[in-house]
């Protein structure tokens, strides 16, 4: 059985072996930003991109895997 793990960049820091174990076990992982800021849509575009890019870099450096999924903290995004 698989589960998708949403990894927060600053939480991967110091727990790289846990992140590697998740990836090595074949679980999909998602980028969940670096600092888990729930007001992501209110950030300036460059700050939003930095949150995503920093997490992507940290996750990759810990696991040698690049997430292709993204989950915004707090389900932030357009609402209908």
C-alpha positions in Angstrom: 0.0 0.0 0.0 1.2 3.5 -0.8 0.5 6.9 0.7 1.4 10.3 -0.6 3.7 12.2 1.8 3.6 16.0 1.7 7.1 17.2 2.7 7.8 20.6 4.2 11.3 21.7 3.3 12.3 23.0 6.8 11.0 19.8 8.4 13.1 17.6 6.0 16.1 19.5 7.3 17.5 17.4 10.1 15.3 14.4 9.1 16.9 13.6 5.7 17.0 9.9 6.5 13.3 9.8 7.1 12.6 11.5 3.8 14.9 9.0 2.0 13.2 6.1 3.7 9.8 7.4 2.4 11.1 7.7 -1.2 13.0 4.4 -1.1 9.8 2.7 0.0 8.1 3.9 -3.2 5.7 6.4 -1.7 4.9 9.4 -3.8 6.0 12.7 -2.3 4.6 16.2 -2.7 6.3 19.6 -2.2 4.4 21.3 0.6 6.5 24.5 0.6 9.5 25.3 2.8 7.9 27.1 5.7 4.2 25.9 5.4 2.9 29.4 5.1 -0.9 29.2 4.9 -1.2 32.6 3.3 0.6 31.6 0.2 -1.8 33.3 -2.3 -1.2 36.6 -0.5 2.5 36.5 -1.0 4.4 38.4 -3.7 5.0 36.0 -6.7 8.7 35.9 -6.0 8.2 35.0 -2.4 5.7 32.3 -3.3 8.2 30.9 -5.9 11.0 31.0 -3.3 8.9 28.9 -0.9 8.3 26.3 -3.5 11.8 26.3 -5.0 13.5 26.1 -1.6 11.4 23.1 -0.6 12.1 21.5 -4.0 15.8 21.9 -3.5 15.8 20.6 0.0 13.7 17.5 -0.9 15.9 16.7 -3.9 19.1 17.1 -1.9 17.8 14.8 0.8 16.3 12.1 -1.5 17.7 12.5 -5.0 14.0 12.7 -6.1 12.3 15.7 -7.6 8.6 16.0 -6.5 6.2 16.4 -9.3 3.2 17.0 -7.0 2.6 20.2 -5.1 0.1 20.7 -2.2 -0.5 24.2 -1.0 -0.6 24.6 2.8 -4.1 25.1 4.2 -5.6 24.2 0.8 -4.7 27.7 -0.3 -5.7 28.6 -3.8 -8.6 29.8 -5.9 -12.0 29.1 -4.4 -15.2 28.6 -6.4 
